[in-house]
């Protein structure tokens, strides 16, 4: 009897694996048919045949899911119908059942567009579920993080090469450039988005910088927990290492906060942009609002209007520029800072409620913000103030001369201090800014935003720690202290490594672009490379003029700027084991 039972369990596992493979094959086939249907010209008879085939896919999937759920429930040792490990099969079966039952009674459900969207969503859901279960020993967090961006870039390049994504021919290097720029939330563009990309192409870019801004690992592991009821301990440690979380057990709650915060801010920003532009209530206006809101929050800097925000219809819309600026700031703060602020606000809110309704004494907490969060907030505030003042005095009589009011000049100055550190929106003529502003922009693009955010650069914490160390050494101190805390030596060492590698990479980039495009001035080349490595997206009107070889250099700079060369090196090199000996110390003259 026991042997028969064991055979049933072995049979169940074998059938379940075969069902998983069948589901993935059916979804992949459906996804490829959808791509072929919407992207390539064909005869009407072939279109009808493909649509008929696509309409059968939800029925096939429903049948497979029902069978898999049946065998996993009734051939399982666990008693009960619902278990976390097969919630996904049951939920998708119900959704497909409802779709097949009600599609004839609803014009929306029976439309071809909804069918394409359903099949594509199911495929990506399955893809993210599989990608979250990678258990290869070679895939440490740093390598997996870097590879996830490469996979997304390759997919985006293939999508942008589809005929219906662009008007006219699109070179492979330009498709790779735009995909990299979107995934790495840079914003540099070799073509005019308003005239080159179709609605489908703009939607592909939108998906790329949304996923690239938040990170593919965030989405994959969130869906793994949501539908599987949990993720492996290995994947928990991987993602907690990537987001720098000390408690892997609270990972899912942090993922929920990240996604909720991102989508809430993006939705609120889209509504505010819609109100600011005063457009008509139609799909085009709403897509414009959502596109620019997500592009600003993710630091992508893309715009689907000619000349971007420097367009005459938008650069004088000061409420719009303030909304974009705030979205860039919220996206560039970093999710650890947002998490700390959330906990601090929750603590104060609970204390006030208890005092008002229960007359309990308010309990003060010694430290609500970590040193990291406090440093990010202070450094961001200082950079915003100094950047605004510098831009106002340097550009007041030049690119800001057309803005007559003091409020208009201040708005553009604040906007000009925000976007160089994250998003490449431009509301002034970049080809006419002064030499001083270019130098300020180079510094701000190099510094960037906060760690674990949508911003690039070496990060404000890196720059702040290096500066604090200089001050400490000048005062003769051996320790770096701030906010009544001592900064660890490893943090100081990493800051200098990041700074050194940034100059090394950007220097090599400037050198190569200068060779491939010798006719371009060194100033414009340096600005382009700083912008690419800082994933900013600003340009002195140079990007479309670059040669193909220079474009590949910029592609590599954008990728390394988003992923980080130190992250890649940390993942590739084997770690030295701790040793039980020390060599005698000896100083080396450096001054």
C-alpha positions as CSV (number, residue, x, y, z in Angstrom):
1,X,0.0,0.0,0.0
2,X,2.8,2.4,0.9
3,X,4.6,1.6,-2.4
4,X,1.4,2.3,-4.4
5,X,1.1,5.6,-2.6
6,X,4.7,6.5,-3.3
7,X,4.1,5.7,-7.0
8,X,1.1,8.0,-7.1
9,X,3.2,10.9,-5.6
10,X,6.0,10.3,-8.1
11,X,3.4,10.2,-10.9
12,X,2.0,13.5,-9.6
13,X,5.3,15.2,-9.6
14,X,6.1,14.0,-13.1
15,X,2.7,15.1,-14.5
16,X,3.0,18.5,-12.8
17,X,6.4,19.1,-14.4
18,X,5.0,18.1,-17.8
19,X,2.0,20.4,-17.3
20,X,4.4,23.3,-16.4
21,X,6.3,22.7,-19.6
22,X,3.1,22.5,-21.6
23,X,1.8,25.7,-20.1
24,X,5.0,27.6,-20.9
25,X,5.1,26.3,-24.5
26,X,1.4,27.3,-25.1
27,X,2.0,30.7,-23.6
28,X,5.2,31.3,-25.5
29,X,3.5,30.2,-28.8
30,X,0.6,32.6,-28.0
31,X,3.0,35.5,-27.2
32,X,4.9,34.9,-30.5
33,X,1.7,34.8,-32.5
34,X,0.6,38.1,-30.8
35,X,3.9,39.7,-31.7
36,X,3.6,38.5,-35.3
37,X,0.0,39.6,-35.5
38,X,0.5,43.2,-34.3
39,X,3.9,43.9,-35.8
40,X,4.2,42.5,-39.2
41,X,2.1,43.2,-42.3
42,X,0.2,40.2,-43.7
43,X,-2.8,39.2,-45.7
44,X,-6.3,39.3,-44.2
45,X,-6.8,35.5,-44.5
46,X,-3.6,35.0,-42.4
47,X,-4.7,37.5,-39.8
48,X,-8.1,35.7,-39.5
49,X,-6.3,32.3,-39.1
50,X,-4.0,33.7,-36.4
51,X,-6.9,35.2,-34.5
52,X,-8.8,31.9,-34.6
53,X,-5.7,30.2,-33.2
54,X,-5.2,32.8,-30.5
55,X,-8.9,32.5,-29.4
56,X,-8.2,28.8,-28.7
57,X,-5.2,29.5,-26.4
58,X,-7.3,30.6,-23.3
59,X,-9.4,27.4,-23.6
60,X,-6.3,25.2,-23.8
61,X,-4.7,26.9,-20.9
62,X,-7.8,26.7,-18.8
63,X,-7.9,22.9,-19.4
64,X,-4.3,22.4,-18.5
65,X,-4.6,24.5,-15.4
66,X,-7.7,22.6,-14.3
67,X,-5.9,19.2,-14.8
68,X,-2.8,20.4,-13.0
69,X,-4.8,21.7,-10.1
70,X,-6.8,18.5,-9.9
71,X,-3.7,16.2,-9.7
72,X,-1.8,18.5,-7.3
73,X,-4.8,18.6,-4.9
74,X,-6.1,15.0,-5.0
75,X,-2.7,13.3,-5.3
76,X,-1.1,15.4,-2.5
77,X,-0.3,14.3,1.1
78,X,-1.8,17.6,2.4
79,X,-5.4,17.5,3.1
80,X,-7.6,20.3,1.8
81,X,-8.4,21.9,-1.5
82,X,-6.4,25.1,-1.2
83,X,-2.7,25.2,-0.7
84,X,-0.2,28.0,-1.2
85,X,1.9,26.1,-3.7
86,X,-0.9,25.7,-6.2
87,X,-2.9,28.9,-5.7
88,X,-1.6,30.2,-9.0
89,X,-3.1,27.3,-11.0
90,X,-6.5,27.8,-9.3
91,X,-6.6,31.6,-9.7
92,X,-5.6,31.5,-13.3
93,X,-8.1,28.7,-14.0
94,X,-10.9,30.9,-12.5
95,X,-9.8,33.9,-14.5
96,X,-9.7,32.0,-17.8
97,X,-13.0,30.4,-17.0
98,X,-14.7,33.8,-16.4
99,X,-13.1,35.1,-19.6
100,X,-14.4,32.2,-21.7
101,X,-17.8,32.4,-20.1
102,X,-18.4,36.2,-20.4
103,X,-16.5,37.1,-23.5
104,X,-19.5,36.7,-25.8
105,X,-21.5,39.1,-23.6
106,X,-18.9,41.9,-23.4
107,X,-17.7,44.0,-26.3
108,X,-14.4,44.6,-24.4
109,X,-13.7,41.0,-23.6
110,X,-14.5,39.8,-27.1
111,X,-12.2,42.4,-28.7
112,X,-8.9,41.3,-30.3
113,X,-7.0,43.9,-28.3
114,X,-8.1,42.4,-25.0
115,X,-7.2,38.9,-26.2
116,X,-3.7,40.1,-27.1
117,X,-3.3,41.8,-23.8
118,X,-4.5,38.8,-21.9
119,X,-2.1,36.4,-23.6
120,X,0.8,38.8,-23.2
121,X,0.1,39.3,-19.5
122,X,-0.1,35.6,-18.9
123,X,3.2,34.9,-20.6
124,X,5.0,37.6,-18.7
125,X,3.5,36.4,-15.4
126,X,4.8,32.9,-16.2
127,X,8.2,34.2,-17.3
128,X,8.6,36.2,-14.1
129,X,7.6,33.2,-12.1
130,X,10.2,31.0,-13.7
131,X,12.9,33.7,-13.5
132,X,12.3,34.0,-9.7
133,X,13.2,30.3,-9.3
134,X,16.8,30.4,-10.6
135,X,18.9,28.3,-8.3
136,X,22.2,28.1,-10.2
137,X,25.1,28.4,-7.8
138,X,26.9,30.8,-10.2
139,X,24.0,33.3,-9.9
140,X,25.0,35.4,-6.9
141,X,23.0,38.6,-6.3
142,X,25.4,40.9,-8.2
143,X,25.6,38.7,-11.3
144,X,21.9,38.0,-11.3
145,X,21.1,41.7,-11.0
146,X,23.4,42.5,-14.0
147,X,22.1,39.7,-16.1
148,X,18.5,40.7,-15.5
149,X,19.2,44.1,-17.1
150,X,20.9,42.5,-20.1
151,X,17.9,40.2,-20.7
152,X,15.5,43.1,-20.6
153,X,17.8,45.1,-23.0
154,X,17.9,42.2,-25.5
155,X,14.1,41.8,-25.3
156,X,13.5,45.5,-25.7
157,X,15.9,45.7,-28.7
158,X,13.9,42.8,-30.4
159,X,10.6,44.6,-29.7
160,X,11.8,47.9,-31.1
161,X,12.9,46.2,-34.3
162,X,9.4,45.2,-35.1
163,X,8.1,47.0,-38.2
164,X,5.0,48.4,-36.5
165,X,7.0,49.9,-33.6
166,X,8.6,52.6,-35.8
167,X,8.0,54.6,-38.9
168,X,10.4,53.6,-41.6
169,X,13.6,51.6,-41.2
170,X,15.3,51.4,-37.8
171,X,18.9,50.4,-37.5
172,X,19.9,47.7,-35.1
173,X,22.4,50.0,-33.3
174,X,19.6,52.6,-32.8
175,X,17.2,49.9,-31.5
176,X,19.8,48.7,-29.0
177,X,20.6,52.3,-28.0
178,X,17.0,53.1,-27.3
179,X,16.3,49.9,-25.5
180,X,19.4,50.4,-23.3
181,X,18.5,54.0,-22.7
182,X,15.0,53.0,-21.6
183,X,16.0,50.0,-19.4
184,X,18.8,51.9,-17.8
185,X,16.4,54.9,-17.4
186,X,18.8,57.3,-19.1
187,X,16.8,59.2,-21.6
188,X,19.4,59.7,-24.3
189,X,17.8,59.3,-27.8
190,X,19.3,58.9,-31.2
191,X,16.0,59.7,-32.9
192,X,13.0,61.9,-32.3
193,X,10.4,59.9,-30.3
194,X,7.6,62.1,-31.5
195,X,8.2,61.3,-35.2
196,X,10.0,58.0,-35.2
197,X,8.0,55.8,-32.9
198,X,4.4,54.6,-33.4
199,X,2.0,54.3,-30.5
200,X,3.2,50.7,-30.1
201,X,6.8,51.8,-30.0
202,X,6.0,54.4,-27.3
203,X,4.2,51.7,-25.3
204,X,7.3,49.4,-25.6
205,X,9.5,52.2,-24.3
206,X,7.1,52.8,-21.5
207,X,7.2,49.2,-20.4
208,X,11.0,49.1,-20.6
209,X,11.7,52.1,-18.4
210,X,8.9,51.2,-15.9
211,X,10.5,47.7,-15.4
212,X,14.0,49.1,-15.7
213,X,13.3,51.8,-13.1
214,X,12.0,49.5,-10.4
215,X,14.1,46.5,-11.4
216,X,13.2,43.2,-12.9
217,X,14.1,41.3,-9.7
218,X,11.5,43.4,-7.8
219,X,8.7,42.3,-10.1
220,X,9.7,38.7,-10.4
221,X,10.0,38.0,-6.7
222,X,6.9,40.0,-5.9
223,X,4.8,37.7,-8.2
224,X,6.6,34.7,-6.9
225,X,5.5,35.5,-3.3
226,X,2.1,36.6,-4.4
227,X,1.2,33.5,-6.4
228,X,3.4,30.8,-4.8
229,X,3.0,31.9,-1.2
230,X,6.7,32.4,-0.8
231,X,10.1,32.3,-2.4
232,X,13.2,30.2,-1.8
233,X,15.6,31.2,1.0
234,X,18.2,31.7,-1.7
235,X,16.1,34.1,-3.6
236,X,15.2,35.9,-0.4
237,X,18.9,36.4,0.4
238,X,19.6,37.5,-3.2
239,X,16.9,40.2,-3.2
240,X,17.6,41.4,0.3
241,X,21.2,41.8,-0.7
242,X,20.2,43.8,-3.8
243,X,17.9,46.1,-1.9
244,X,20.2,46.1,1.2
245,X,17.6,44.8,3.6
246,X,18.9,43.5,6.9
247,X,15.8,41.3,7.6
248,X,15.0,38.9,4.7
249,X,11.9,37.7,6.5
250,X,10.2,41.1,5.9
251,X,11.1,41.1,2.2
252,X,7.6,40.7,0.9
253,X,6.3,43.6,3.0
254,X,9.1,45.8,1.6
255,X,8.4,44.7,-1.9
256,X,4.7,45.6,-1.4
257,X,5.7,49.0,-0.1
258,X,8.1,49.6,-3.0
259,X,5.5,48.8,-5.7
260,X,2.7,50.6,-3.8
261,X,4.8,53.7,-3.4
262,X,6.0,53.7,-7.0
263,X,2.5,53.1,-8.5
264,X,0.8,55.5,-6.1
265,X,3.3,58.4,-6.9
266,X,3.1,57.6,-10.6
267,X,-0.7,57.6,-10.6
268,X,-0.9,60.8,-8.6
269,X,1.7,62.4,-10.9
270,X,-0.3,61.4,-14.0
271,X,-3.5,63.0,-12.6
272,X,-1.6,66.2,-11.7
273,X,0.0,66.3,-15.2
274,X,-3.4,65.8,-16.8
275,X,-4.8,68.7,-14.8
276,X,-1.8,70.9,-15.5
277,X,-1.9,70.5,-19.3
278,X,-5.7,71.0,-19.3
279,X,-6.2,68.5,-22.1
280,X,-9.3,66.7,-23.3
281,X,-10.6,63.6,-21.6
282,X,-9.3,61.0,-24.1
283,X,-6.9,58.1,-24.3
284,X,-4.2,60.2,-26.0
285,X,-4.1,62.8,-23.2
286,X,-4.1,60.3,-20.5
287,X,-1.3,58.3,-22.1
288,X,0.7,61.5,-22.4
289,X,0.2,62.1,-18.6
290,X,1.0,58.6,-17.6
291,X,4.0,58.4,-19.9
292,X,5.6,61.5,-18.5
293,X,4.7,60.7,-14.9
294,X,6.4,57.3,-15.1
295,X,9.3,58.7,-17.1
296,X,9.9,61.4,-14.4
297,X,9.6,59.1,-11.4
298,X,11.8,56.4,-13.0
299,X,14.3,59.1,-14.1
300,X,14.0,58.1,-17.7
301,X,13.6,61.6,-19.2
302,X,11.8,60.5,-22.3
303,X,9.2,62.7,-23.9
304,X,6.8,61.9,-26.7
305,X,6.5,65.5,-27.8
306,X,8.9,67.2,-30.3
307,X,11.7,69.1,-28.5
308,X,10.6,67.6,-25.2
309,X,9.6,70.0,-22.4
310,X,11.4,72.7,-24.2
311,X,8.5,72.7,-26.6
312,X,6.9,76.2,-26.7
313,X,3.6,74.7,-25.5
314,X,5.1,73.3,-22.3
315,X,8.2,75.2,-21.2
316,X,6.0,78.1,-19.9
317,X,3.7,75.7,-18.1
318,X,5.3,76.2,-14.7
319,X,2.9,73.9,-12.7
320,X,3.8,71.0,-15.1
321,X,7.6,71.7,-14.5
322,X,7.0,71.6,-10.7
323,X,5.1,68.3,-11.0
324,X,7.9,66.8,-13.1
325,X,10.5,68.0,-10.6
326,X,8.8,66.5,-7.6
327,X,8.3,63.2,-9.4
328,X,12.0,63.1,-10.2
329,X,12.9,63.9,-6.5
330,X,10.5,61.2,-5.2
331,X,12.0,58.6,-7.5
332,X,15.6,59.6,-6.8
333,X,15.3,59.4,-2.9
334,X,15.7,55.7,-2.8
335,X,13.4,53.1,-1.4
336,X,15.3,52.6,1.9
337,X,14.8,56.3,2.6
338,X,11.1,55.9,1.7
339,X,10.8,52.9,4.0
340,X,12.4,54.9,6.9
341,X,10.1,57.8,6.3
342,X,7.1,55.4,6.2
343,X,8.1,53.9,9.5
344,X,8.7,57.4,11.0
345,X,5.3,58.7,9.8
346,X,3.6,55.5,11.1
347,X,5.2,55.9,14.5
348,X,4.0,59.5,14.8
349,X,0.6,58.7,13.5
350,X,0.1,55.9,16.1
351,X,1.4,58.1,18.9
352,X,-1.0,60.9,18.0
353,X,-4.0,58.5,17.7
354,X,-3.2,56.9,21.0
355,X,-2.9,60.3,22.7
356,X,-6.1,61.8,21.2
357,X,-8.4,58.8,21.7
358,X,-6.8,56.9,24.6
359,X,-4.8,59.7,26.3
360,X,-1.7,57.6,26.3
361,X,1.6,59.4,26.7
362,X,3.4,59.9,23.4
363,X,6.5,57.6,23.2
364,X,9.4,59.3,21.6
365,X,11.9,57.1,19.7
366,X,15.5,57.9,19.9
367,X,16.2,57.5,16.2
368,X,13.5,57.2,13.5
369,X,15.8,57.7,10.5
370,X,19.0,55.8,9.9
371,X,22.2,57.6,9.1
372,X,21.8,56.6,5.5
373,X,18.4,58.2,5.2
374,X,19.4,61.3,7.1
375,X,22.5,61.7,5.0
376,X,20.5,61.3,1.7
377,X,17.9,63.8,2.7
378,X,20.5,66.4,3.9
379,X,22.7,66.0,0.9
380,X,19.8,66.2,-1.5
381,X,18.5,69.4,0.1
382,X,22.0,71.0,-0.1
383,X,22.4,70.0,-3.8
384,X,19.0,71.3,-4.7
385,X,19.5,74.7,-3.0
386,X,23.1,75.2,-4.4
387,X,22.0,73.9,-7.9
388,X,19.0,76.2,-8.0
389,X,21.0,79.3,-7.0
390,X,23.8,78.5,-9.5
391,X,21.4,77.9,-12.4
392,X,19.5,81.1,-11.6
393,X,22.6,83.4,-11.5
394,X,24.4,81.7,-14.5
395,X,21.4,81.4,-16.8
396,X,19.2,84.4,-15.7
397,X,20.3,86.6,-18.6
398,X,20.8,83.8,-21.1
399,X,18.5,80.8,-21.5
400,X,16.1,82.1,-18.8
401,X,15.8,85.5,-20.4
402,X,12.5,84.6,-22.2
403,X,10.9,83.9,-18.8
404,X,10.0,87.4,-17.6
405,X,8.6,86.8,-14.1
406,X,10.7,86.0,-11.1
407,X,8.6,82.9,-10.4
408,X,9.2,81.6,-13.9
409,X,13.0,82.0,-13.6
410,X,12.9,80.3,-10.2
411,X,10.8,77.4,-11.5
412,X,13.2,76.8,-14.4
413,X,16.2,77.2,-12.0
414,X,14.8,74.6,-9.6
415,X,13.9,72.3,-12.5
416,X,17.5,72.8,-13.8
417,X,18.9,71.7,-10.5
418,X,16.7,68.6,-10.3
419,X,17.0,66.9,-13.7
420,X,20.8,66.7,-14.0
421,X,20.9,64.3,-11.0
422,X,18.4,61.8,-12.4
423,X,16.1,62.6,-15.4
424,X,17.1,64.1,-18.7
425,X,14.2,66.4,-19.3
426,X,15.3,69.7,-20.7
427,X,13.2,72.9,-20.5
428,X,15.9,75.2,-21.9
429,X,18.0,75.1,-25.1
430,X,20.8,72.9,-24.0
431,X,23.0,74.1,-26.9
432,X,22.9,77.7,-25.5
433,X,23.7,77.1,-21.8
434,X,26.8,78.8,-20.5
435,X,30.2,77.2,-19.7
436,X,29.6,77.6,-16.0
437,X,26.3,75.8,-16.2
438,X,27.9,73.0,-18.2
439,X,30.4,72.5,-15.4
440,X,27.7,72.5,-12.7
441,X,25.7,70.0,-14.8
442,X,28.8,67.7,-15.1
443,X,29.2,67.7,-11.3
444,X,25.5,67.1,-10.6
445,X,25.3,64.3,-13.3
446,X,28.3,62.6,-11.8
447,X,26.9,62.8,-8.2
448,X,23.4,61.5,-9.2
449,X,20.7,60.5,-6.7
450,X,20.4,58.1,-3.8
451,X,21.3,54.3,-3.7
452,X,18.6,51.8,-4.5
453,X,16.6,54.5,-6.4
454,X,15.8,55.1,-10.0
455,X,18.6,57.7,-10.2
456,X,22.2,57.1,-11.4
457,X,25.6,58.6,-10.8
458,X,28.0,57.6,-8.1
459,X,25.2,58.5,-5.6
460,X,25.0,61.3,-3.1
461,X,26.1,59.1,-0.2
462,X,29.3,58.2,-2.0
463,X,30.1,61.8,-2.6
464,X,29.1,62.8,0.9
465,X,31.3,60.1,2.6
466,X,34.3,61.0,0.5
467,X,33.8,64.7,1.4
468,X,33.4,63.9,5.1
469,X,36.5,61.8,5.0
470,X,38.5,64.7,3.5
471,X,37.2,67.0,6.3
472,X,38.1,64.4,8.9
473,X,41.6,63.9,7.6
474,X,42.1,67.7,7.4
475,X,41.2,67.9,11.1
476,X,43.6,65.1,12.0
477,X,40.8,62.6,12.9
478,X,41.1,58.9,12.1
479,X,37.3,58.3,12.1
480,X,34.5,59.7,10.1
481,X,31.5,60.7,12.3
482,X,28.1,62.1,11.4
483,X,24.8,62.3,13.2
484,X,26.5,60.9,16.4
485,X,27.5,57.8,14.5
486,X,30.8,56.5,13.2
487,X,30.9,55.4,9.6
488,X,32.3,52.0,9.0
489,X,35.7,51.7,7.2
490,X,34.2,49.5,4.5
491,X,31.8,52.2,3.5
492,X,34.6,54.8,3.2
493,X,36.6,52.3,1.1
494,X,33.7,51.5,-1.2
495,X,33.0,55.2,-1.8
496,X,36.6,55.8,-3.1
497,X,36.5,52.6,-5.2
498,X,33.2,53.8,-6.8
499,X,34.7,57.3,-7.4
500,X,37.8,55.9,-9.0
501,X,35.9,53.4,-11.2
502,X,33.6,56.2,-12.3
503,X,36.4,58.4,-13.5
504,X,38.1,55.4,-15.1
505,X,35.0,54.4,-17.1
506,X,34.1,57.9,-18.1
507,X,37.7,58.6,-19.1
508,X,37.8,55.6,-21.3
509,X,34.4,56.5,-22.8
510,X,35.6,60.1,-23.6
511,X,38.8,58.7,-25.1
512,X,36.9,56.3,-27.4
513,X,34.2,58.7,-28.5
514,X,36.9,61.3,-29.3
515,X,38.6,58.7,-31.5
516,X,35.5,57.6,-33.3
517,X,34.1,61.2,-33.7
518,X,37.2,63.5,-33.8
519,X,35.3,66.4,-35.3
520,X,33.2,66.8,-32.1
521,X,34.6,69.1,-29.4
522,X,35.9,67.5,-26.2
523,X,33.4,69.5,-24.1
524,X,30.4,68.0,-25.9
525,X,31.9,64.5,-25.8
526,X,32.6,64.7,-22.0
527,X,29.1,66.0,-21.4
528,X,27.6,63.1,-23.4
529,X,29.7,60.5,-21.5
530,X,29.0,62.0,-18.1
531,X,25.3,62.0,-18.9
532,X,25.4,58.3,-20.1
533,X,27.2,57.0,-17.1
534,X,25.1,59.0,-14.8
535,X,22.0,57.7,-16.6
536,X,20.7,61.3,-16.8
537,X,19.9,61.7,-20.5
538,X,20.9,65.3,-21.1
539,X,22.9,66.2,-24.2
540,X,24.3,69.2,-25.9
541,X,22.4,68.2,-29.0
542,X,25.0,65.6,-29.8
543,X,23.4,62.1,-29.5
544,X,21.7,61.9,-33.0
545,X,25.0,63.0,-34.6
546,X,27.2,60.2,-33.0
547,X,28.7,57.5,-35.3
548,X,27.7,53.9,-34.8
549,X,30.9,53.1,-32.9
550,X,30.3,56.0,-30.5
551,X,26.8,54.8,-30.0
552,X,28.1,51.4,-28.8
553,X,30.4,53.2,-26.4
554,X,27.5,55.2,-25.0
555,X,25.4,52.0,-24.7
556,X,28.1,50.4,-22.6
557,X,28.4,53.5,-20.4
558,X,24.6,53.6,-19.8
559,X,24.6,49.9,-18.8
560,X,27.6,50.2,-16.5
561,X,26.2,53.4,-15.0
562,X,22.9,51.7,-14.2
563,X,24.3,48.4,-12.9
564,X,27.6,49.6,-11.6
565,X,31.0,48.3,-12.5
566,X,31.8,47.6,-8.9
567,X,28.6,45.5,-8.7
568,X,29.8,43.4,-11.7
569,X,33.4,43.0,-10.3
570,X,32.0,42.1,-6.9
571,X,30.0,39.3,-8.5
572,X,32.7,38.0,-10.8
573,X,35.7,37.9,-8.5
574,X,35.9,35.1,-5.9
575,X,36.0,36.3,-2.4
576,X,39.1,35.8,-0.3
577,X,38.6,33.7,2.8
578,X,39.5,35.3,6.1
579,X,43.0,34.6,7.2
580,X,44.5,34.4,10.7
581,X,47.6,36.5,10.1
582,X,48.6,40.1,9.5
583,X,51.6,41.7,7.9
584,X,53.5,44.5,9.6
585,X,52.1,47.9,8.8
586,X,54.1,50.5,7.0
587,X,53.0,54.0,5.7
588,X,53.4,55.2,2.1
589,X,53.9,58.9,1.3
590,X,51.0,60.3,-0.7
591,X,51.6,64.1,-0.2
